[in-house]
Amino acid sequence: MADPVTAILETYSALTNNEIRRIIESRKSTGRLQGMMMYHLGWVDEHFGPCDFRGGKQLRSTMCLLACEAVTGDYRKALPAAAAVELVHNFSLIHDDIEDGDEKRRHRYTVWKLWGVPQAINTGDAMDVVSYMAIMDLDLDPAAMVEVLRVFNDTIMQLCEGQYLDMDFQTRGSVTVEEYLKMITGKTAALIEASTAIGAMAAGADRKTVQHFRSFGHKIGVAFQIQDDLLGIWGDPAKTGKSARNDIRNKKKTLPVLYAMQYSPRKDELKSLYAKEELSEADIDRVFDILTQAKSYEFTAQKARQLKDEAMAELDGLCPGSRAIEDLRAIGRFLVERDY
């Protein structure tokens, strides 16, 4: 990760972590349930002893704080919202791990792997509830709070819908590019969109300004997932930490594959390969050849660049002279231009 972006994320993630810890610890200890939440967040080990394990990048909470700071010059009004979006993100990860059967996340065993599926469900549910405890600490008038909660609730519903579609697509023989973009809008972009929108709302921004921040988050969120799709097939294993053509091997229906399934002259051959129970190395080579001929890489990369450019344009003229706007731009560029 580029050093300036690392510095931005480390600064704001520390602020968000302090807020999350304050909220969780404000409740009377629930023992292992509280411990499992703190384990997932990287604050304790599997025996619930203190540790300092680096969790996720906390992109969403940082973007929330930066949106607020861009409007007011002060991030603090958005701290409860930043904690809330980070908690929602982590609650969804706990449930995703169960649904996908993933035994490890961030190089540690997942909650369900250590304590079982029922308790992992409880942990995710509890983290979702704590997110509401967090967002209710926003210092807003009643009308503004209702609007924030409306956006927050709609976002969580979009997350659930996106996850439903993602799982549904795994068993469907045909998925269109348009359907896929709708799915990633819910599963990936919705929470990034909410982060920037609620950050601006916490700052008291007018509706037009909020909409610009919201559109920025939406477009960067979709582009972020599309870049992941590229790296899953064409990424350098030395940088991504995954084997070459990993998404093909796992028969993932990501944007480059769906584009070829819809528009390649060899789309029937590709669908037949993906219908196999397991792909051989020769099959993987054939899929890669089909994607190459269909120019799937070029289509996908162009779509990510287009969305990134549109997202950056949303910030033009907003909060002139604000360092926070430039930090948001830096994070947006990183999300779409990264190679790991």
ZALUMMI-587651 format. One line per field, with one value per residue (C-alpha): residue number from 1; y, x, z; residue in one letter. Coordinates in steps of 0.1 Angstrom, whole numbers. Each point is the difference from the previous one (the first is absolute). Example, Ala and Ser with C-alpha at 12.3 -4.5 7.8 and 13.67 -1.06 7.14 Angstrom:
# ZALUMMI-587651
num: (1, 2)
yy: (-45, 34)
xx: (123, 14)
zz: (78, -7)
residu: (A, S)
END
This chain:
# ZALUMMI-587651
num: (1, 2, 3, 4, 5, 6, 7, 8, 9, 10, 11, 12, 13, 14, 15, 16, 17, 18, 19, 20, 21, 22, 23, 24, 25, 26, 27, 28, 29, 30, 31, 32, 33, 34, 35, 36, 37, 38, 39, 40, 41, 42, 43, 44, 45, 46, 47, 48, 49, 50, 51, 52, 53, 54, 55, 56, 57, 58, 59, 60, 61, 62, 63, 64, 65, 66, 67, 68, 69, 70, 71, 72, 73, 74, 75, 76, 77, 78, 79, 80, 81, 82, 83, 84, 85, 86, 87, 88, 89, 90, 91, 92, 93, 94, 95, 96, 97, 98, 99, 100, 101, 102, 103, 104, 105, 106, 107, 108, 109, 110, 111, 112, 113, 114, 115, 116, 117, 118, 119, 120, 121, 122, 123, 124, 125, 126, 127, 128, 129, 130, 131, 132, 133, 134, 135, 136, 137, 138, 139, 140, 141, 142, 143, 144, 145, 146, 147, 148, 149, 150, 151, 152, 153, 154, 155, 156, 157, 158, 159, 160, 161, 162, 163, 164, 165, 166, 167, 168, 169, 170, 171, 172, 173, 174, 175, 176, 177, 178, 179, 180, 181, 182, 183, 184, 185, 186, 187, 188, 189, 190, 191, 192, 193, 194, 195, 196, 197, 198, 199, 200, 201, 202, 203, 204, 205, 206, 207, 208, 209, 210, 211, 212, 213, 214, 215, 216, 217, 218, 219, 220, 221, 222, 223, 224, 225, 226, 227, 228, 229, 230, 231, 232, 233, 234, 235, 236, 237, 238, 239, 240, 241, 242, 243, 244, 245, 246, 247, 248, 249, 250, 251, 252, 253, 254, 255, 256, 257, 258, 259, 260, 261, 262, 263, 264, 265, 266, 267, 268, 269, 270, 271, 272, 273, 274, 275, 276, 277, 278, 279, 280, 281, 282, 283, 284, 285, 286, 287, 288, 289, 290, 291, 292, 293, 294, 295, 296, 297, 298, 299, 300, 301, 302, 303, 304, 305, 306, 307, 308, 309, 310, 311, 312, 313, 314, 315, 316, 317, 318, 319, 320, 321, 322, 323, 324, 325, 326, 327, 328, 329, 330, 331, 332, 333, 334, 335, 336, 337, 338, 339, 340)
yy: (0, 35, 17, 30, -22, -22, 30, 12, -34, -5, 34, -3, -37, 6, 26, -23, -29, 22, 8, -36, -11, 27, -12, -37, 4, 24, -31, -24, -28, -29, -21, -22, 18, 33, -19, -15, 35, 13, -30, 6, 37, -11, 12, -34, -34, -32, -4, 36, 13, 35, 2, 26, -18, 22, -4, 15, 32, 18, 17, 7, 16, 21, 12, 9, 21, 17, 10, 16, 17, 13, 18, 14, -3, -24, -38, -4, 5, -32, -23, -19, -4, -12, -26, -11, -6, -19, -22, -7, -9, -24, -15, -8, -16, -23, -12, -2, -23, -23, 0, -5, -25, 20, -12, 29, 38, 23, -30, -10, -26, 14, 3, -29, -23, 6, 1, -15, 13, 7, 22, 17, 9, 15, 19, 15, 9, 16, 21, 12, 11, 18, 19, 15, 9, 18, 20, 11, 20, 24, 36, 8, 15, -25, 6, -4, -32, -15, 6, -15, -31, -3, -1, -23, -25, 0, -6, -31, -13, 5, -20, -29, 2, 1, -30, -19, 7, -10, -34, -4, 7, -29, -25, 18, -10, 35, 34, 32, 28, 23, -24, -3, 37, 2, -27, 18, 32, -16, -22, 24, 35, 7, 3, 21, 22, 3, 7, 32, 10, -3, 17, 30, -2, -1, 32, 17, 2, 11, -27, 9, -4, -32, -14, 8, -19, -28, -3, 0, -29, -20, 3, -7, -29, -17, 8, -15, -33, 0, 4, -30, -19, 9, -10, -34, -10, 22, 9, -7, -29, 16, 30, -13, -30, -22, -25, 12, -1, -8, 11, -22, -30, 7, 6, 34, 19, 33, 29, -12, -35, 13, 24, -29, -22, 26, 13, -24, -21, -29, 7, -35, -16, 22, -8, -37, 3, 18, -28, -25, -11, 8, 17, -15, 21, -5, 12, 31, 7, -3, 24, 25, -3, 7, 31, 12, -3, 17, 29, -5, 17, 31, 3, -5, 24, 26, -3, 5, 30, 16, -4, 14, 31, 5, -3, 25, 25, -2, 17, 28, 34, -16, 16, 20, -2, -30, -24, -26, 1, -7, -29, -14, 3, -18, -29, -2, -2, -27, -21, -1, 0, -24, -32, -22)
xx: (0, 12, 16, -24, -30, 15, 5, -36, -15, 21, -9, -37, -3, 15, -27, -27, 13, 0, -36, -10, 18, -18, -34, 6, 15, -28, -22, 2, 23, -17, 31, 7, -24, 18, 33, -9, -9, 34, 18, -15, 11, 35, 2, 3, 12, -20, 4, -13, 34, 10, 18, 6, -8, -4, -35, -14, 9, -31, -6, -37, 4, 29, -20, -29, 23, 16, -34, -10, 34, -2, -33, 8, 38, -7, -5, -12, -38, 2, 18, -31, -10, 35, -1, -35, 10, 31, -21, -25, 29, 14, -34, -4, 34, -7, -32, 18, 26, -28, -18, 32, 15, 32, 22, 24, -2, 29, 22, -19, -27, -35, -25, -21, 30, 11, -34, -25, -26, -28, 23, 14, -35, -6, 33, -9, -35, 14, 24, -29, -18, 31, 1, -34, 12, 29, -20, -25, 28, 0, -7, -28, -34, -29, -8, 36, 4, -30, 15, 33, -17, -20, 32, 16, -29, -2, 37, -2, -29, 20, 29, -23, -15, 35, 11, -32, 7, 36, -10, -28, 23, 23, -27, -15, 12, -6, 8, 1, 26, -29, -11, 36, 4, -32, 13, 33, -18, -17, 28, 29, -9, -30, 20, 27, -27, -17, 33, 7, -37, -5, 34, -13, -34, 16, 18, -33, 7, -29, -17, 19, 33, -11, -10, 34, 18, -25, 5, 38, -3, -23, 22, 33, -17, -10, 34, 17, -18, 7, 37, -2, -14, 29, 25, -17, 9, 30, 15, 36, 0, 31, -21, -35, 10, -23, 9, -1, -34, -15, -35, -1, 11, -28, -25, -9, -25, 17, -3, 26, -15, -36, 9, 15, -30, -23, 20, 27, -5, 12, -25, -15, 34, 7, -34, 7, 34, -15, -27, 28, 4, 37, 22, 33, 30, -7, -36, 13, 22, -30, -20, 28, 3, -37, 2, 30, -17, -31, 21, -15, 30, -3, -37, 3, 30, -17, -32, 21, 18, -33, -16, 31, 1, -38, 6, 28, -22, -26, 26, 8, -8, -10, 15, 28, 34, -10, 28, -26, -13, 34, 4, -33, 13, 32, -20, -23, 30, 16, -31, -2, 37, 13, 17, -6)
zz: (0, -8, 31, 0, 0, 27, 22, -6, 8, 31, 15, -5, 8, 34, 7, -11, 20, 32, -7, -6, 31, 21, -13, 5, 35, 10, 2, 30, -11, -17, 4, -30, -23, 6, -3, -33, -14, 13, -15, -34, 2, 9, 35, 18, -8, -1, 38, 4, 11, -12, -33, -27, -31, -30, -14, -33, -16, 13, -33, 6, 34, -12, -30, 24, 22, -30, -15, 33, 3, -36, 9, 35, 4, 29, -2, 36, -7, -22, 24, 11, -37, -9, 28, -12, -36, 11, 23, -28, -23, 25, 9, -37, -2, 29, -17, -34, 15, 11, -33, -20, 23, 4, 28, 0, -3, 3, 6, 32, 5, -5, 29, -12, -4, 36, 18, -24, -24, 26, 21, -31, -10, 35, -3, -33, 11, 32, -21, -22, 32, 13, -33, 8, 35, -17, -25, 26, 16, -29, 12, -25, 2, -2, -37, -10, 22, -17, -34, 10, 14, -32, -20, 25, -1, -37, -3, 22, -20, -32, 16, 7, -35, -15, 19, -9, -37, 3, 14, -25, -29, 11, -10, -30, -35, -14, 16, -21, 4, 11, 27, 13, 2, 20, 24, 7, 5, 29, 13, -3, -11, 22, 33, -16, -14, 34, 17, -20, 0, 38, 6, -19, 17, 35, -10, -8, -38, -23, -22, -31, 17, 17, -34, -15, 28, -3, -38, 6, 24, -22, -31, 18, 18, -33, -15, 31, -5, -38, 7, 24, -30, -21, 26, 6, -35, -11, 33, 8, 26, 17, 7, 4, 21, -21, -27, -36, -16, 34, -9, -31, 20, 25, -29, 14, -22, 1, -25, -25, -1, -3, -27, -20, 8, -14, -30, -10, -32, 22, 28, -2, 4, 30, 16, -6, 17, 30, 3, 8, 36, -1, -25, -11, -8, -37, 7, 18, -30, -24, 22, 1, -38, -4, 23, -20, -33, 14, 12, 35, 16, -21, 6, 38, 4, -21, 22, 32, -15, -12, 34, 18, -23, 6, 38, 0, -20, 29, 23, -25, 16, 34, 31, -18, 17, 21, 7, 8, -35, -14, 25, -13, -35, 10, 16, -31, -23, 21, 1, -38, -10, 26, -12, 31)
residu: (M, A, D, P, V, T, A, I, L, E, T, Y, S, A, L, T, N, N, E, I, R, R, I, I, E, S, R, K, S, T, G, R, L, Q, G, M, M, M, Y, H, L, G, W, V, D, E, H, F, G, P, C, D, F, R, G, G, K, Q, L, R, S, T, M, C, L, L, A, C, E, A, V, T, G, D, Y, R, K, A, L, P, A, A, A, A, V, E, L, V, H, N, F, S, L, I, H, D, D, I, E, D, G, D, E, K, R, R, H, R, Y, T, V, W, K, L, W, G, V, P, Q, A, I, N, T, G, D, A, M, D, V, V, S, Y, M, A, I, M, D, L, D, L, D, P, A, A, M, V, E, V, L, R, V, F, N, D, T, I, M, Q, L, C, E, G, Q, Y, L, D, M, D, F, Q, T, R, G, S, V, T, V, E, E, Y, L, K, M, I, T, G, K, T, A, A, L, I, E, A, S, T, A, I, G, A, M, A, A, G, A, D, R, K, T, V, Q, H, F, R, S, F, G, H, K, I, G, V, A, F, Q, I, Q, D, D, L, L, G, I, W, G, D, P, A, K, T, G, K, S, A, R, N, D, I, R, N, K, K, K, T, L, P, V, L, Y, A, M, Q, Y, S, P, R, K, D, E, L, K, S, L, Y, A, K, E, E, L, S, E, A, D, I, D, R, V, F, D, I, L, T, Q, A, K, S, Y, E, F, T, A, Q, K, A, R, Q, L, K, D, E, A, M, A, E, L, D, G, L, C, P, G, S, R, A, I, E, D, L, R, A, I, G, R, F, L, V, E, R, D, Y)
END
